[in-house]
Amino acid sequence: MSARVAIVDYGLGNLFSVCQAVARCGAEPELTAEPGRVRAAGRLILPGVGAFADGMAGLRARGLDAAVRAAAAAGRPLLGICLGMQMLFAESEEFGRHQGLGLIPGRVVAIPPSGADGKPHKIPHIGWNGLIPAGGRSGWEGTPLRALAPATAVYFVHSFVADPAEPADRLAECDYDGLRLTAAVGRGNVVGLQFHPERSGPAGLAVIAAFLDGGAGDG
């Protein structure tokens, strides 16, 4: 397991709980807003809670958008969590149209206001939901989800959801009133989790530990 992991601080996010989770997995979290430290990190986590535009503005203001892209291009394992996952995509439709980091092709869109039966449902999608392997997968070997069995419940809080352009980038989904929402994505050394592993108990810690131990995997 890598001893140190950079946690990108761009002014938004549940940084304390992510740092605690990393420490509980036996690694040393390094909270940083310095682009040079991000570029040099052996692996990094991009957390986040809040609006897409605010998150990207925070990254740009600190020069961290270029640093995260450079680290990803160098093959460093990168894990995005919640808003951090959404910012991995090319663009978002949250409160307008906003450019993301562009590390995974696709966009972030609003969760439909009604389920598959046409009945309105609660937005945001909040609470525990089971993970479903996506795209004909039977499991998640080679990814940080590999320690989990299908249907393992994890904790979600979100109103927008990622729509990958390439089906192969979709690792896991969850069922929300008959709708399949993207729960995890992966492309090479870059992985994103819509759910909060730091709030998902032992299952979430297992995902973080797998990322720290084996990188992002091959998706």
MDAnalysis code that builds the backbone (N, CA, C; Angstrom):
import MDAnalysis as mda
import numpy as np

u = mda.Universe.empty(657, n_residues=219, atom_resindex=np.repeat(np.arange(219), 3), trajectory=True)
u.add_TopologyAttr("name", ["N", "CA", "C"] * 219)
u.add_TopologyAttr("resid", np.arange(1, 220))
u.add_TopologyAttr("resname", ["MET", "SER", "ALA", "ARG", "VAL", "ALA", "ILE", "VAL", "ASP", "TYR", "GLY", "LEU", "GLY", "ASN", "LEU", "PHE", "SER", "VAL", "CYS", "GLN", "ALA", "VAL", "ALA", "ARG", "CYS", "GLY", "ALA", "GLU", "PRO", "GLU", "LEU", "THR", "ALA", "GLU", "PRO", "GLY", "ARG", "VAL", "ARG", "ALA", "ALA", "GLY", "ARG", "LEU", "ILE", "LEU", "PRO", "GLY", "VAL", "GLY", "ALA", "PHE", "ALA", "ASP", "GLY", "MET", "ALA", "GLY", "LEU", "ARG", "ALA", "ARG", "GLY", "LEU", "ASP", "ALA", "ALA", "VAL", "ARG", "ALA", "ALA", "ALA", "ALA", "ALA", "GLY", "ARG", "PRO", "LEU", "LEU", "GLY", "ILE", "CYS", "LEU", "GLY", "MET", "GLN", "MET", "LEU", "PHE", "ALA", "GLU", "SER", "GLU", "GLU", "PHE", "GLY", "ARG", "HIS", "GLN", "GLY", "LEU", "GLY", "LEU", "ILE", "PRO", "GLY", "ARG", "VAL", "VAL", "ALA", "ILE", "PRO", "PRO", "SER", "GLY", "ALA", "ASP", "GLY", "LYS", "PRO", "HIS", "LYS", "ILE", "PRO", "HIS", "ILE", "GLY", "TRP", "ASN", "GLY", "LEU", "ILE", "PRO", "ALA", "GLY", "GLY", "ARG", "SER", "GLY", "TRP", "GLU", "GLY", "THR", "PRO", "LEU", "ARG", "ALA", "LEU", "ALA", "PRO", "ALA", "THR", "ALA", "VAL", "TYR", "PHE", "VAL", "HIS", "SER", "PHE", "VAL", "ALA", "ASP", "PRO", "ALA", "GLU", "PRO", "ALA", "ASP", "ARG", "LEU", "ALA", "GLU", "CYS", "ASP", "TYR", "ASP", "GLY", "LEU", "ARG", "LEU", "THR", "ALA", "ALA", "VAL", "GLY", "ARG", "GLY", "ASN", "VAL", "VAL", "GLY", "LEU", "GLN", "PHE", "HIS", "PRO", "GLU", "ARG", "SER", "GLY", "PRO", "ALA", "GLY", "LEU", "ALA", "VAL", "ILE", "ALA", "ALA", "PHE", "LEU", "ASP", "GLY", "GLY", "ALA", "GLY", "ASP", "GLY"])
u.atoms.positions = np.array([
    [0.838, -1.196, 0.000],
    [0.000, 0.000, 0.000],
    [0.872, 1.244, 0.000],
    [0.515, 2.221, -0.820],
    [1.237, 3.484, -0.834],
    [1.082, 4.177, 0.513],
    [2.196, 4.692, 1.057],
    [2.163, 5.286, 2.391],
    [1.486, 6.646, 2.402],
    [1.532, 7.362, 1.287],
    [1.013, 8.723, 1.268],
    [0.119, 8.930, 0.051],
    [-1.000, 9.624, 0.275],
    [-1.914, 9.934, -0.821],
    [-2.301, 11.402, -0.713],
    [-2.224, 12.121, -1.822],
    [-2.592, 13.536, -1.843],
    [-4.104, 13.670, -1.968],
    [-4.688, 14.478, -1.106],
    [-6.115, 14.786, -1.167],
    [-6.235, 16.236, -1.599],
    [-6.843, 16.450, -2.741],
    [-6.847, 17.766, -3.378],
    [-7.833, 18.692, -2.675],
    [-7.322, 19.820, -2.174],
    [-8.124, 20.804, -1.452],
    [-8.343, 22.019, -2.347],
    [-9.560, 22.145, -2.874],
    [-9.882, 23.287, -3.733],
    [-10.990, 24.148, -3.119],
    [-11.200, 23.987, -1.818],
    [-12.133, 24.850, -1.111],
    [-13.518, 24.284, -0.893],
    [-13.793, 23.085, -1.410],
    [-15.088, 22.439, -1.224],
    [-14.856, 20.990, -0.836],
    [-15.761, 20.431, -0.058],
    [-15.691, 18.989, 0.152],
    [-15.591, 18.586, 1.607],
    [-15.850, 17.333, 1.817],
    [-15.798, 16.724, 3.143],
    [-14.379, 16.206, 3.390],
    [-13.456, 17.137, 3.487],
    [-12.040, 16.781, 3.506],
    [-11.649, 16.013, 4.763],
    [-12.187, 16.418, 5.909],
    [-11.802, 15.779, 7.154],
    [-12.180, 14.303, 7.161],
    [-13.395, 14.002, 6.741],
    [-13.838, 12.604, 6.767],
    [-13.088, 11.757, 5.755],
    [-12.715, 12.335, 4.605],
    [-11.921, 11.587, 3.626],
    [-10.524, 11.324, 4.184],
    [-9.923, 12.338, 4.816],
    [-8.610, 12.139, 5.424],
    [-8.666, 11.054, 6.496],
    [-9.712, 11.074, 7.309],
    [-9.864, 10.057, 8.344],
    [-9.966, 8.662, 7.740],
    [-10.746, 8.543, 6.671],
    [-10.921, 7.233, 6.041],
    [-9.607, 6.714, 5.484],
    [-8.833, 7.584, 4.845],
    [-7.531, 7.181, 4.303],
    [-6.609, 6.721, 5.428],
    [-6.603, 7.470, 6.531],
    [-5.766, 7.100, 7.665],
    [-6.199, 5.756, 8.251],
    [-7.496, 5.519, 8.318],
    [-7.990, 4.246, 8.853],
    [-7.581, 3.074, 7.976],
    [-7.310, 3.356, 6.715],
    [-6.864, 2.299, 5.800],
    [-5.346, 2.107, 5.839],
    [-4.675, 2.829, 6.716],
    [-3.250, 2.611, 6.918],
    [-2.332, 3.491, 6.095],
    [-2.896, 4.473, 5.395],
    [-2.070, 5.377, 4.595],
    [-1.995, 6.740, 5.269],
    [-1.121, 7.600, 4.749],
    [-0.938, 8.943, 5.297],
    [-1.570, 9.959, 4.349],
    [-2.702, 10.575, 4.748],
    [-3.323, 11.568, 3.877],
    [-2.550, 12.881, 3.894],
    [-2.320, 13.438, 2.730],
    [-1.656, 14.740, 2.617],
    [-2.631, 15.709, 1.955],
    [-3.273, 16.537, 2.764],
    [-4.222, 17.519, 2.252],
    [-3.434, 18.675, 1.640],
    [-3.667, 18.956, 0.360],
    [-2.847, 19.973, -0.299],
    [-3.647, 20.769, -1.322],
    [-3.315, 22.056, -1.405],
    [-3.843, 22.938, -2.439],
    [-2.716, 23.431, -3.345],
    [-1.546, 22.776, -3.270],
    [-0.385, 23.181, -4.052],
    [-0.288, 22.353, -5.330],
    [-0.338, 22.996, -6.497],
    [-0.276, 22.259, -7.757],
    [0.949, 21.353, -7.870],
    [2.092, 21.825, -7.385],
    [3.301, 21.012, -7.472],
    [3.199, 19.723, -6.686],
    [2.557, 19.777, -5.526],
    [2.387, 18.575, -4.712],
    [1.425, 17.603, -5.383],
    [0.406, 18.153, -6.040],
    [-0.558, 17.304, -6.740],
    [0.112, 16.607, -7.921],
    [0.891, 17.350, -8.691],
    [1.595, 16.758, -9.836],
    [2.554, 15.653, -9.409],
    [3.170, 15.835, -8.238],
    [4.188, 14.891, -7.787],
    [3.620, 13.720, -6.994],
    [2.341, 13.758, -6.687],
    [1.748, 12.727, -5.827],
    [1.795, 11.357, -6.489],
    [2.046, 10.347, -5.681],
    [2.030, 8.984, -6.197],
    [0.642, 8.528, -6.566],
    [-0.328, 8.989, -5.820],
    [-1.746, 8.770, -6.121],
    [-2.522, 9.886, -5.459],
    [-3.725, 10.174, -5.945],
    [-4.471, 11.301, -5.403],
    [-5.957, 11.041, -5.383],
    [-6.608, 11.741, -4.451],
    [-8.057, 11.675, -4.305],
    [-8.617, 13.068, -4.506],
    [-9.651, 13.170, -5.346],
    [-10.352, 14.426, -5.603],
    [-11.741, 14.301, -4.988],
    [-11.938, 14.797, -3.762],
    [-13.258, 14.696, -3.135],
    [-14.135, 15.870, -3.547],
    [-15.287, 16.004, -2.929],
    [-16.096, 17.175, -3.220],
    [-17.556, 17.036, -2.851],
    [-18.105, 18.138, -2.385],
    [-19.533, 18.272, -2.118],
    [-19.922, 19.674, -2.556],
    [-20.987, 19.806, -3.356],
    [-21.416, 21.127, -3.785],
    [-21.704, 21.169, -5.269],
    [-21.743, 22.376, -5.821],
    [-22.104, 22.586, -7.215],
    [-20.895, 22.428, -8.129],
    [-21.130, 21.881, -9.311],
    [-20.078, 21.613, -10.296],
    [-19.311, 22.889, -10.650],
    [-20.021, 23.971, -10.966],
    [-19.357, 25.208, -11.384],
    [-18.456, 25.739, -10.281],
    [-18.911, 25.676, -9.041],
    [-18.098, 26.153, -7.920],
    [-16.849, 25.288, -7.752],
    [-17.020, 23.988, -7.917],
    [-15.879, 23.087, -7.795],
    [-14.819, 23.364, -8.849],
    [-15.228, 23.513, -10.091],
    [-14.270, 23.791, -11.157],
    [-13.629, 25.161, -10.973],
    [-14.402, 26.136, -10.500],
    [-13.833, 27.464, -10.245],
    [-12.773, 27.389, -9.159],
    [-13.022, 26.583, -8.130],
    [-12.042, 26.416, -7.069],
    [-10.760, 25.770, -7.563],
    [-10.890, 24.773, -8.434],
    [-9.706, 24.139, -9.016],
    [-8.923, 25.122, -9.875],
    [-9.613, 25.836, -10.747],
    [-8.929, 26.764, -11.649],
    [-8.233, 27.883, -10.897],
    [-8.884, 28.424, -9.871],
    [-8.327, 29.546, -9.119],
    [-6.993, 29.187, -8.463],
    [-6.809, 27.922, -8.161],
    [-5.587, 27.466, -7.496],
    [-4.607, 26.779, -8.447],
    [-4.958, 26.723, -9.731],
    [-4.104, 26.032, -10.693],
    [-4.131, 24.524, -10.540],
    [-5.155, 24.026, -9.845],
    [-5.222, 22.596, -9.574],
    [-5.845, 21.804, -10.710],
    [-6.605, 22.452, -11.579],
    [-7.197, 21.729, -12.710],
    [-6.095, 21.179, -13.610],
    [-5.118, 22.023, -13.951],
    [-4.005, 21.572, -14.785],
    [-3.166, 20.529, -14.055],
    [-3.007, 20.695, -12.743],
    [-2.199, 19.752, -11.970],
    [-2.843, 18.374, -11.931],
    [-4.162, 18.326, -11.741],
    [-4.864, 17.039, -11.727],
    [-4.779, 16.380, -13.099],
    [-4.971, 17.151, -14.157],
    [-4.867, 16.591, -15.511],
    [-3.463, 16.038, -15.761],
    [-2.447, 16.776, -15.313],
    [-1.070, 16.338, -15.528],
    [-0.780, 15.049, -14.776],
    [-1.262, 14.954, -13.537],
    [-1.047, 13.734, -12.763],
    [-1.729, 12.545, -13.421],
    [-2.953, 12.760, -13.896],
    [-3.676, 11.681, -14.575],
    [-2.968, 11.269, -15.858],
    [-2.479, 12.261, -16.623],
    [-1.783, 11.962, -17.875],
    [-0.492, 11.198, -17.626],
    [0.111, 11.395, -16.455],
    [1.347, 10.694, -16.096],
    [1.079, 9.277, -15.584],
    [-0.194, 8.905, -15.525],
    [-0.539, 7.551, -15.112],
    [-0.726, 7.366, -13.621],
    [-0.776, 8.471, -12.865],
    [-0.955, 8.360, -11.421],
    [-2.386, 7.934, -11.111],
    [-2.596, 6.995, -10.199],
    [-3.954, 6.593, -9.824],
    [-4.712, 7.775, -9.227],
    [-5.908, 8.015, -9.750],
    [-6.747, 9.147, -9.335],
    [-8.140, 8.630, -8.997],
    [-8.633, 9.004, -7.820],
    [-9.972, 8.620, -7.383],
    [-10.796, 9.868, -7.138],
    [-11.896, 10.032, -7.881],
    [-12.830, 11.129, -7.665],
    [-14.027, 10.648, -6.866],
    [-14.466, 11.447, -5.906],
    [-15.579, 11.082, -5.029],
    [-16.676, 12.131, -5.132],
    [-17.892, 11.699, -5.423],
    [-19.094, 12.540, -5.503],
    [-18.869, 13.689, -6.503],
    [-18.834, 14.946, -6.056],
    [-18.556, 16.032, -6.983],
    [-17.212, 15.824, -7.671],
    [-16.243, 15.297, -6.925],
    [-14.945, 15.012, -7.531],
    [-15.048, 14.042, -8.680],
    [-15.949, 13.064, -8.578],
    [-16.194, 12.148, -9.692],
    [-16.811, 12.896, -10.874],
    [-17.799, 13.740, -10.604],
    [-18.483, 14.435, -11.685],
    [-17.543, 15.359, -12.444],
    [-16.604, 15.977, -11.737],
    [-15.677, 16.894, -12.400],
    [-14.672, 16.175, -13.291],
    [-14.578, 14.852, -13.187],
    [-13.719, 14.101, -14.099],
    [-14.249, 14.141, -15.526],
    [-15.543, 14.428, -15.689],
    [-16.185, 14.369, -17.003],
    [-15.961, 15.648, -17.807],
    [-16.329, 15.584, -19.074],
    [-16.077, 16.696, -19.990],
    [-16.914, 17.915, -19.655],
    [-18.178, 17.709, -19.252],
    [-19.034, 18.856, -18.974],
    [-20.193, 18.466, -18.068],
    [-20.837, 19.503, -17.517],
    [-22.005, 19.310, -16.665],
    [-23.111, 20.265, -17.086],
    [-24.343, 19.811, -16.894],
    [-25.515, 20.633, -17.170],
    [-26.124, 21.203, -15.889],
    [-25.373, 21.172, -14.794],
    [-25.892, 21.671, -13.522],
    [-25.874, 23.206, -13.512],
    [-27.065, 23.820, -13.483],
    [-27.203, 25.283, -13.459],
    [-26.455, 25.933, -14.616],
    [-26.682, 25.436, -15.822],
    [-25.995, 25.938, -17.008],
    [-25.107, 24.860, -17.582],
    [-24.220, 25.245, -18.460],
    [-23.290, 24.308, -19.077],
    [-21.875, 24.676, -18.677],
    [-21.164, 23.730, -18.080],
    [-19.853, 24.029, -17.518],
    [-18.853, 22.949, -17.933],
    [-17.645, 23.380, -18.260],
    [-16.593, 22.460, -18.676],
    [-15.958, 21.807, -17.461],
    [-15.720, 20.472, -17.562],
    [-15.051, 19.731, -16.508],
    [-13.599, 19.460, -16.845],
    [-13.017, 18.515, -16.158],
    [-11.608, 18.177, -16.376],
    [-11.378, 17.418, -17.681],
    [-12.402, 16.768, -18.189],
    [-12.290, 16.081, -19.470],
    [-11.468, 14.804, -19.438],
    [-11.351, 14.176, -18.271],
    [-10.581, 12.933, -18.169],
    [-11.397, 11.715, -18.577],
    [-12.716, 11.833, -18.502],
    [-13.612, 10.770, -18.947],
    [-14.644, 11.395, -19.876],
    [-14.801, 10.891, -21.101],
    [-15.788, 11.462, -22.019],
    [-17.207, 11.282, -21.484],
    [-18.011, 12.303, -21.644],
    [-19.393, 12.235, -21.198],
    [-19.782, 13.511, -20.473],
    [-20.971, 13.498, -19.897],
    [-21.482, 14.704, -19.248],
    [-22.230, 14.343, -17.978],
    [-22.494, 15.343, -17.193],
    [-23.243, 15.191, -15.950],
    [-24.612, 15.835, -16.156],
    [-25.658, 15.083, -15.869],
    [-27.027, 15.533, -16.129],
    [-27.869, 15.381, -14.858],
    [-29.036, 16.013, -14.850],
    [-29.927, 15.929, -13.697],
    [-30.559, 14.541, -13.607],
    [-30.713, 14.047, -12.390],
    [-31.492, 12.825, -12.191],
    [-32.937, 13.117, -12.591],
    [-33.567, 12.280, -13.405],
    [-34.955, 12.527, -13.795],
    [-35.858, 12.701, -12.577],
    [-36.847, 13.594, -12.665],
    [-37.690, 13.886, -11.506],
    [-38.701, 12.797, -11.168],
    [-38.823, 11.796, -12.025],
    [-39.756, 10.700, -11.759],
    [-39.087, 9.372, -12.061],
    [-39.607, 8.317, -11.445],
    [-39.069, 6.988, -11.658],
    [-39.557, 6.375, -12.949],
    [-39.208, 5.109, -13.155],
    [-39.600, 4.421, -14.385],
    [-41.113, 4.305, -14.522],
    [-41.833, 4.362, -13.402],
    [-43.292, 4.274, -13.442],
    [-43.969, 5.618, -13.681],
    [-43.173, 6.678, -13.849],
    [-43.711, 7.999, -14.106],
    [-44.106, 8.776, -12.867],
    [-43.984, 8.166, -11.710],
    [-44.358, 8.840, -10.467],
    [-43.186, 9.671, -9.950],
    [-43.460, 10.895, -9.491],
    [-42.386, 11.731, -8.953],
    [-41.677, 11.043, -7.782],
    [-40.376, 11.271, -7.694],
    [-39.630, 10.746, -6.554],
    [-38.716, 11.826, -5.995],
    [-38.133, 11.531, -4.863],
    [-37.361, 12.528, -4.140],
    [-36.047, 12.824, -4.856],
    [-35.765, 14.101, -4.989],
    [-34.474, 14.576, -5.472],
    [-33.948, 15.544, -4.419],
    [-32.774, 15.355, -3.904],
    [-31.729, 14.427, -4.335],
    [-31.989, 12.974, -3.938],
    [-31.250, 12.106, -4.612],
    [-31.215, 10.690, -4.252],
    [-30.320, 10.581, -3.017],
    [-30.924, 10.268, -1.882],
    [-30.194, 10.212, -0.614],
    [-30.407, 8.855, 0.036],
    [-29.329, 8.276, 0.535],
    [-29.434, 7.080, 1.343],
    [-28.627, 5.914, 0.792],
    [-28.883, 4.748, 1.372],
    [-28.154, 3.533, 1.020],
    [-28.789, 2.853, -0.176],
    [-27.937, 2.389, -1.092],
    [-28.427, 1.710, -2.289],
    [-27.385, 0.681, -2.715],
    [-27.858, -0.423, -3.297],
    [-26.968, -1.496, -3.695],
    [-26.285, -1.230, -5.023],
    [-25.054, -1.699, -5.156],
    [-24.285, -1.542, -6.388],
    [-24.566, -2.693, -7.342],
    [-24.739, -2.347, -8.616],
    [-25.030, -3.317, -9.666],
    [-23.901, -3.261, -10.700],
    [-23.243, -4.369, -11.006],
    [-22.228, -4.345, -12.064],
    [-22.831, -3.855, -13.381],
    [-22.124, -2.991, -14.072],
    [-22.639, -2.386, -15.303],
    [-22.037, -3.055, -16.532],
    [-22.733, -2.931, -17.642],
    [-22.207, -3.352, -18.929],
    [-21.905, -4.821, -19.059],
    [-22.697, -5.661, -18.411],
    [-22.489, -7.095, -18.529],
    [-21.396, -7.647, -17.631],
    [-20.844, -6.810, -16.742],
    [-19.834, -7.290, -15.808],
    [-20.475, -8.237, -14.799],
    [-19.690, -9.173, -14.304],
    [-20.147, -10.034, -13.214],
    [-19.615, -9.540, -11.875],
    [-18.592, -8.710, -11.914],
    [-17.977, -8.152, -10.719],
    [-17.028, -7.052, -11.116],
    [-16.073, -6.749, -10.237],
    [-15.216, -5.586, -10.469],
    [-13.740, -5.902, -10.321],
    [-13.338, -7.076, -10.733],
    [-11.925, -7.438, -10.652],
    [-11.083, -6.422, -11.420],
    [-9.942, -6.039, -10.830],
    [-9.067, -5.073, -11.480],
    [-9.424, -3.633, -11.206],
    [-10.423, -3.378, -10.363],
    [-10.819, -2.019, -9.997],
    [-10.897, -1.915, -8.481],
    [-10.986, -0.688, -7.933],
    [-11.109, -0.552, -6.481],
    [-12.400, -1.131, -5.902],
    [-13.354, -1.476, -6.748],
    [-14.585, -2.104, -6.250],
    [-14.426, -3.610, -6.076],
    [-13.253, -4.133, -6.349],
    [-13.077, -5.577, -6.401],
    [-13.356, -6.280, -5.077],
    [-13.257, -5.542, -3.969],
    [-13.494, -6.163, -2.663],
    [-14.979, -6.320, -2.343],
    [-15.851, -5.751, -3.177],
    [-17.282, -5.759, -2.894],
    [-18.012, -6.800, -3.736],
    [-19.051, -7.362, -3.163],
    [-19.944, -8.248, -3.903],
    [-21.062, -7.422, -4.522],
    [-21.598, -7.824, -5.671],
    [-22.762, -7.141, -6.215],
    [-23.868, -7.045, -5.171],
    [-24.580, -5.945, -5.208],
    [-25.682, -5.617, -4.291],
    [-25.205, -5.048, -2.964],
    [-23.887, -4.911, -2.757],
    [-23.398, -4.245, -1.549],
    [-23.947, -2.821, -1.496],
    [-24.477, -2.442, -0.341],
    [-25.079, -1.118, -0.193],
    [-24.026, -0.081, 0.206],
    [-24.109, 1.085, -0.428],
    [-23.241, 2.220, -0.133],
    [-24.101, 3.472, -0.054],
    [-23.511, 4.565, 0.405],
    [-24.302, 5.758, 0.735],
    [-24.177, 6.841, -0.342],
    [-25.332, 7.318, -0.813],
    [-25.408, 8.325, -1.868],
    [-26.062, 9.613, -1.356],
    [-25.608, 10.738, -1.901],
    [-26.297, 12.027, -1.767],
    [-25.998, 12.806, -3.046],
    [-26.965, 12.856, -3.980],
    [-26.707, 13.592, -5.230],
    [-27.998, 13.873, -5.982],
    [-27.969, 14.990, -6.722],
    [-29.086, 15.386, -7.569],
    [-28.757, 15.263, -9.053],
    [-27.470, 15.149, -9.366],
    [-27.000, 15.015, -10.745],
    [-26.229, 13.710, -10.860],
    [-26.135, 13.210, -12.080],
    [-25.545, 11.895, -12.296],
    [-24.726, 11.905, -13.579],
    [-23.653, 11.145, -13.589],
    [-22.781, 11.082, -14.759],
    [-23.369, 10.190, -15.844],
    [-23.180, 10.614, -17.077],
    [-23.619, 9.854, -18.251],
    [-22.395, 9.651, -19.145],
    [-21.627, 8.561, -18.925],
    [-20.412, 8.350, -19.732],
    [-20.735, 8.175, -21.214],
    [-19.884, 8.733, -22.058],
    [-20.066, 8.580, -23.499],
    [-19.743, 7.166, -23.953],
    [-18.830, 6.502, -23.252],
    [-18.421, 5.143, -23.597],
    [-18.971, 4.169, -22.560],
    [-19.826, 3.235, -22.957],
    [-20.401, 2.293, -21.990],
    [-19.354, 1.538, -21.174],
    [-18.185, 1.283, -21.759],
    [-17.144, 0.539, -21.052],
    [-16.606, 1.292, -19.844],
    [-16.805, 2.617, -19.793],
    [-16.318, 3.407, -18.662],
    [-17.225, 3.304, -17.446],
    [-18.398, 2.728, -17.608],
    [-19.347, 2.605, -16.506],
    [-19.069, 1.305, -15.748],
    [-18.629, 1.422, -14.507],
    [-18.311, 0.245, -13.697],
    [-19.517, -0.290, -12.946],
    [-20.280, 0.602, -12.334],
    [-21.390, 0.178, -11.484],
    [-22.548, 1.162, -11.600],
    [-23.733, 0.636, -11.331],
    [-24.951, 1.434, -11.319],
    [-25.704, 1.153, -10.028],
    [-26.746, 1.939, -9.779],
    [-27.696, 1.623, -8.719],
    [-29.096, 1.849, -9.278],
    [-30.057, 1.176, -8.693],
    [-31.442, 1.282, -9.125],
    [-32.172, 2.292, -8.258],
    [-32.716, 3.330, -8.892],
    [-33.498, 4.329, -8.162],
    [-34.878, 4.414, -8.794],
    [-35.825, 3.718, -8.196],
    [-37.202, 3.663, -8.707],
    [-37.244, 3.235, -10.170],
    [-36.465, 2.222, -10.496],
    [-36.467, 1.678, -11.849],
    [-35.514, 2.358, -12.806],
    [-34.851, 3.408, -12.382],
    [-33.846, 4.084, -13.201],
    [-32.465, 3.557, -12.826],
    [-31.614, 3.352, -13.811],
    [-30.241, 2.941, -13.557],
    [-29.359, 4.192, -13.533],
    [-28.865, 4.518, -12.356],
    [-27.996, 5.678, -12.190],
    [-26.544, 5.227, -12.095],
    [-25.644, 5.952, -12.737],
    [-24.218, 5.636, -12.672],
    [-23.715, 5.797, -11.248],
    [-23.105, 4.749, -10.720],
    [-22.589, 4.768, -9.355],
    [-21.069, 4.795, -9.302],
    [-20.409, 4.275, -10.341],
    [-18.943, 4.280, -10.387],
    [-18.490, 4.178, -11.832],
    [-17.376, 4.850, -12.131],
    [-16.823, 4.853, -13.485],
    [-15.329, 4.590, -13.412],
    [-14.760, 4.176, -14.517],
    [-13.320, 3.955, -14.559],
    [-12.793, 3.992, -15.970],
    [-11.676, 4.663, -16.134],
    [-10.972, 4.713, -17.428],
    [-9.481, 4.713, -17.134],
    [-8.842, 3.575, -17.367],
    [-7.416, 3.474, -17.084],
    [-7.119, 3.705, -15.617],
    [-6.264, 4.677, -15.345],
    [-5.848, 4.973, -13.976],
    [-6.804, 5.913, -13.240],
    [-7.909, 6.265, -13.872],
    [-8.868, 7.215, -13.290],
    [-10.163, 6.495, -12.929],
    [-10.586, 6.633, -11.676],
    [-11.823, 6.026, -11.195],
    [-12.651, 7.082, -10.476],
    [-13.962, 7.020, -10.646],
    [-14.853, 7.933, -9.947],
    [-15.961, 7.181, -9.238],
    [-16.308, 7.641, -8.046],
    [-17.386, 7.061, -7.256],
    [-18.440, 8.127, -7.000],
    [-19.677, 7.877, -7.414],
    [-20.742, 8.812, -7.099],
    [-21.117, 8.731, -5.622],
    [-20.996, 7.557, -5.039],
    [-21.304, 7.387, -3.627],
    [-20.142, 7.883, -2.758],
    [-20.400, 7.990, -1.458],
    [-19.392, 8.440, -0.510],
    [-18.780, 7.235, 0.202],
    [-17.594, 6.794, -0.171],
    [-16.999, 5.647, 0.519],
    [-16.691, 5.960, 1.977],
    [-16.368, 7.221, 2.255],
    [-16.033, 7.603, 3.631],
    [-17.259, 7.599, 4.546],
    [-18.445, 7.478, 3.964],
    [-19.685, 7.414, 4.748],
    [-20.395, 6.072, 4.555],
    [-19.716, 5.121, 3.961],
    [-20.334, 3.836, 3.618],
    [-19.843, 2.678, 4.474],
    [-19.314, 2.978, 5.653],
    [-18.933, 1.930, 6.580],
    [-17.814, 1.044, 6.058],
    [-17.801, -0.231, 6.488],
    [-16.731, -1.150, 6.080],
    [-16.624, -1.315, 4.567],
    [-17.747, -1.281, 3.857],
    [-17.697, -1.423, 2.399],
    [-16.936, -0.270, 1.764],
    [-17.202, 0.948, 2.227],
    [-16.503, 2.100, 1.686],
    [-15.024, 2.087, 1.993],
    [-14.677, 1.680, 3.208],
    [-13.257, 1.581, 3.564],
    [-12.556, 0.527, 2.715],
    [-13.257, -0.557, 2.393],
    [-12.665, -1.591, 1.541],
    [-12.345, -1.047, 0.153],
    [-13.199, -0.162, -0.369],
    [-12.953, 0.446, -1.683],
    [-11.735, 1.368, -1.617],
    [-11.664, 2.195, -0.570],
    [-10.518, 3.091, -0.424],
    [-9.230, 2.294, -0.263],
    [-9.274, 1.250, 0.557],
    [-8.083, 0.416, 0.760],
    [-7.640, -0.235, -0.545],
    [-8.593, -0.683, -1.359],
    [-8.248, -1.304, -2.642],
    [-7.616, -0.282, -3.588],
    [-8.113, 0.949, -3.562],
    [-7.514, 2.002, -4.380],
    [-6.086, 2.281, -3.924],
    [-5.889, 2.383, -2.622],
    [-4.557, 2.665, -2.100],
    [-3.584, 1.523, -2.357],
    [-4.105, 0.316, -2.352],
    [-3.248, -0.861, -2.499],
    [-2.933, -1.185, -3.960],
    [-3.939, -1.006, -4.804],
    [-3.759, -1.447, -6.178],
    [-3.968, -0.400, -7.230],
    [-4.105, 0.861, -6.839],
    [-4.334, 1.899, -7.829],
    [-5.752, 1.876, -8.337],
    [-5.938, 2.432, -9.505],
    [-7.271, 2.578, -10.060],
    [-7.708, 1.358, -10.849],
    [-6.762, 0.521, -11.253],
    [-7.137, -0.648, -12.044],
    [-7.286, -0.303, -13.511],
    [-7.798, -1.251, -14.233],
    [-7.912, -1.062, -15.679],
    [-9.317, -0.718, -16.107],
    [-10.229, -0.505, -15.162],
    [-11.602, -0.171, -15.520],
    [-12.318, -1.356, -16.061],
])
